[in-house]
Amino acid sequence: MGVRTRIAAIAALALTGSLLVAGQADAGNHSSLKPVATGLNGPRGVSTYKNLVIYSVTDGSVYVTDGRKSVKLGTVPGTGGFPPAIDTNKWGTTYALTGAGGEPGQPPVPGSTTLYRMRYGKAPVKIADIGAYQKKDPDPYDLEQNPTDSNPFGVAALSDGTVLVSDAAGNDLLRVWPNGHIKTVAKLKPRVVKVPPGIPAEVGLPPAGTPIPAEAVATSVTVGSDGYWYVGELRGVPATPGTSQIWRIKPGSVGAVCDPAKPYKGNCQRYADGYTSIVDLAGGPRGTLAVVELDKASWFKFELSGPTHGGLFLQYPGKNHKAGYKRELVKDQLTLPGGAGFNRAGQLFVSGPVFGPGAVYRVKY
């Protein structure tokens, strides 16, 4: 049950119509959602530049909005029906990252697993073929007999013009230069987790409570206000809730290893634990991170029985470079959120549902 297969299956099962809407505001909750762009088909990526919000949708199009009017920045090929990840650097250049695309087991869709540069009024420019690089950089910790598989899922633009890419099938973090050169920053090792209850026997997993190894599934990357690089995990099958970690990586690292058995050694160290099915991270002011969970019951639970509620958390820093307390925002008001981003004023934006009709919202907290 490969990661690429599972993500494609999620997309196929997500056409649940009216279920895929943001929940209503909870009068007892101290955070709320204000629409910034509405009527969107599968909004996912969110980034900002000055007072503008940039977002991506299912057909590979990327838009810029000031909250009143949206203008198309461009469209990238190869999405295969899943919106690209995006990020925008300090000069206003937006990068769009396509994932595996297409049906599992079939040849990749042209333009998939690729990083593009986007500028207003110009056609998207291909920067690097991530999938081709991963063919030469196999995952030594692969559990699925496909160590060269690639599904680029998260992107973060750095201030020096390079770009970070997290690969959800390669379970690693890459750094891409403007000329297309790529280096592997870090590789994420599997974690032993317990099979959760409630999984049907026909899935073929051991009984609930059985410890089994599960892949990291590196879905997300961001730069914190401390300059460090943060990577979030989805957690592979059996997707046990509460086992998704956030790793803190020393800037400039090459060949680091993120090891849950030795989480506080080397250039990649565990920052936070206890999350479920992370799909995006966003670095905020004063050391905070926004953490987006696709579904708080886990992506696997969603695949088996439909969506519950997505999660959006504000993670505060603690002592000794470890996470402190976390606060859930807009509790139970999101279904299948796709991405989040802060602007320079510290305002937070979130998108969703990542499948079906949705919107980009400003989160008041």
N, C-alpha and C positions, 0 to 999 in steps of 0.2 A: 504494500500500500504506500507508494511513493508520495512525496510531498507534492510534486507536480500533479499527479493523479488526483490527490485529495482536493487541491485548490480548484482544479477543473470541475470536480464533482460538486463542490460548494457552489460554483457558478451555475451549474446545471440545475441544482435543486433550489436555487434562491428565488425563483420566479413565483413568489407567494403573494403577489398583488398587494392588497390593502394592508397586509402585515408590515410592509416595508415603508413605514412612515415614522417620523420622529414622534415620540410620546408628548403628551401635553405637559405643561409646566406644573410642578408640584408646589402648591401654595406653602407647604412646610419646608421647602428646600430653598436655601439661600443663594442658589445659582439658577440662571435661566438662559434661554436661547433666544437670540434675536436674528431673524433671517437677513442674510446679506445678498445671497443669490438663490433664487428658487426655480422650480420647474426643470431641474437638471436630471439627466439620465445617468445614474450611477456615479455621483460625485465621489472623488477619492482624494487625490493629492491636494494639499493646501500649503501655500507659501505666501510670503508678503514682501512688499518693497515700498518703503515710505508709507503712504496712506492707502496703498492698493493691496488687494487680495487676489492671488492667482490660484486657480483651481483646475483640475482635470476631470474629464468625464469618460464614459465608456468607449466612445468611438476614437479615442486618442486625441481629442481636441483639448487644448489648453486655453483658458480664458483669463482675462484681467478685468477686475471690477473695482469701482470706487464705492460700491454699495447702492448706486443708482442705475448705472449702465454697465453692461459687460461687453468687452471687445475681444474677439478671437485673436489669440497670439499665434496660433497655428495648429496643425494636426500632425501627429507622428504615426507612421505605419506600424504594423506588427503587434497590435495590442491583443488580437484574438478575442475581443469582447471584454477585456478587463482593463480598466483605466490605468494609465501610467502613473508611477510615482513622480513627484516633482520637487524641486527646490530652486530657490532664487538667490543669487549671490549679492554682495553688497553693491555691485555695479548695475544691478537690474537684469543680469543675464539669467534666464531660466533654463534648467536642465530637466529633461523628461526621460524617464527610464522605463522601457518596456520589459515585461516579464516573459515567461516561456511561451505563452500564446499557443493557440491551436489545440487539437485533441491529443491527449496522452498517447504515446506510441506512434504518432504520425510525425512526418517531417516538420520541423519548426516553420512557423509562419514567417515569410520574409519581413525583416525589420524587427523581429522579436529579439529578446535578450540584448538590447542595444541601448546605449546612452546617447542622447541627442542634446544639442545646444539650440535654444530657441531665442530669437530676437524679433521684436515687432517689425513687421514689414518685410521680413526675410524668411525664406524656406528653412525648415529645421535642418541642422547640419549633424551628420553622424560623427560622433566622437570616438566610440569604441564598441566593438562587438564583445560583450561580456561572455556570451556563450562560447565563442571561439577560444577565449583565454582560459576558460575553465576546462576545456578539453585537454589543455597542457598543464593544468594545475589541479590534479584530482584530490578529492577529499579523503585524507588517510583514515578518517573516523566514520566513513560511510557505513550505514547499516542496511542499505537497500539494494546492494549489488549494482549501483549505478554511480560510481564515484566522480564521474565527469559531468553529471547532470547540472543544469543551471536554471535558476528562476530568479533573476534579479528583482528585488522587491522594495528596497529602501534606498534613498539617495540624500546626500547632504553636501552642499557646495561650501568649499573652504575659502578663506580670505586670500589665499595665495593663488587661486585660479584652478586648483585641483578639485576633484570631486570624490567623495566617498560613496561606495556602493555596497550594500549588504545583499548577499545572495541567499535566498531561502532554500535552495536545493543544494548549493555548494557549502552551506553552513560556514560562511566566511565573510570577512570584510575586506574590500578591495579599495585601492586608491588609484584614480585615473587622472592622468595628465592631459592637458589640452591637445597634445599631439597623438593621443590614443595609447600612450604607454601605460601599463598597469603593473602594480605591485600588490602582493597579498599582505595586508596589514596584520590580520589575525585569523585564526581558525578556531571555531567553537566545537568543543567536544560534546558527545552525547551525555545525558544524565540518566541515572537509574531512578525510575519513578515507579509508583505502585499503580496497577491497573485500577481505575475507578469503578465504582458500582454502576449498574444500569446499562452496560454495553451488551447488546444481544449476542447470544452464543454463536450465531451464524457469522459474526464478524471474524471469528477465529482467534480471539485473544485468550490468554490464560484467565483463570478465575480472578475476580476482584480481590485486590490486596496483594497480588503476585508482583514482585519487583521485576521490571524489565527495563532494558536501555531504550531511550527515546532520543531522537535527534534534536538538535538545538533549534533549527529552522530560524535563521537570522533574517527577520523581516524588516528591521527598522534601524535607522542610524540618525543621530543628530549630534550637534556640537553644543556642549554646555557653556554657560557663562564663564566657567573656569578654563575654557579652552580645550578640555578633554573631550574625547570622542566616546559616545555612548551607543551601545547596540542592544536592541531588545529582541527577545525570542518569542516565537509562537508556541513551541513544544510540539514535537512530532507525535505520532500515534504511540500511546493511547490518549494523548492530549490531557493528561491529568491536571485538573484545576489547581492553581496555586504553585505550579512548578516552572513558570516562565521567569527568567532572570533578566536583569539589566546589567551589562558589563561596562566598565569604565576603562578606556584604553588610552595609554600615554600617546600624545600626538607625535607623529613621525615614526611610530613603530612599524617594523617589518618582521613578519614571521612570528608574531606573538601567538600564544595559545591560551584560550579561555577554558579553564579546566574546573568543572564543578567539584572534582575531588580535591583540588588544591586551589581554592577560589581566591586566595589572597597572596599569590606569588606571581612575580613577573610583571610584564607591561600591560597585561589584561587581567583585571581583578573584578570580582563581583561587587556591584554597587547596590543592587536591590534584588529582593526575592519575593515570592508570594503572589506574583501576578498570573494572569490567565490569558493565553492567546493574544499576545501583544501584536499589533499590526502597524503601529506608528509611535514615534517619539518626537517631541519638539522641545528644544532648549529654550527656557524662559529666563526672566530676570532673577537676580539674587540666588542663583544656583538651582532654581526650580526646573523640573521636567514635567511636561504634559505626557501622559501615558494613555494610549488608546488601546482598548481591548475590543476585538471584533465581537465577542460574545462572552459575557461573564461566566456562562456555564461551560465554555470551551467551544472551539470551532467544530470539534468532533461531535459534541452533543447537538450543536446546531445542524450539522449535516444529517444526523440520525433522526432528529425529531422537530426541526424547525427552530427559528430564532427565539431567544428570550429577550434579554436586554444587553446592549453593549455597555462598555465602561469607559469613562473618561476621568482620569485621576490627575491631581496635582501632587507630584512627589517633591517633598522638601528635602534639602540636604541635611545630613546629620554631622556627626563628628568623625574624624579620621578618614575622610573621603568615603564614607558610607552613607547610605540613604537614611533620612530621619523618618518622620511621620508622613503619611499620605492622606489626602483628602479627596473624596469622590465628588465630582462636580456633576450637575444636572442628572442626578441619580434616577435611573430608570426612564429617562427621557430620550434615549437614543437606541435605535435598532441598527445593528451592523454598521457602526461608524467606520469611515475609511482612513481619515487622516486629520492632522491638527497642525497648527502653526501659530507662533506669536509674532506680532509686529514690534517695531522698535519702541513703541509706547507701553509694551507689556500686555496689550490686548490679545486674547486668545480666540482662535477660530477653529471650528471643527466641521467636518463634512459627513454626510451619510443620508440614507443608506448607500453602501457601496454597490449594491445591486438594486435596480429598480429606480422609481422616481424619488428624488431627494433634493437636498439643498445644502448650502454652506451657511453656517451660523456663527455669529459672534457669541461667545460665552460670557455672560455677566456673572462675576463671582466675587 
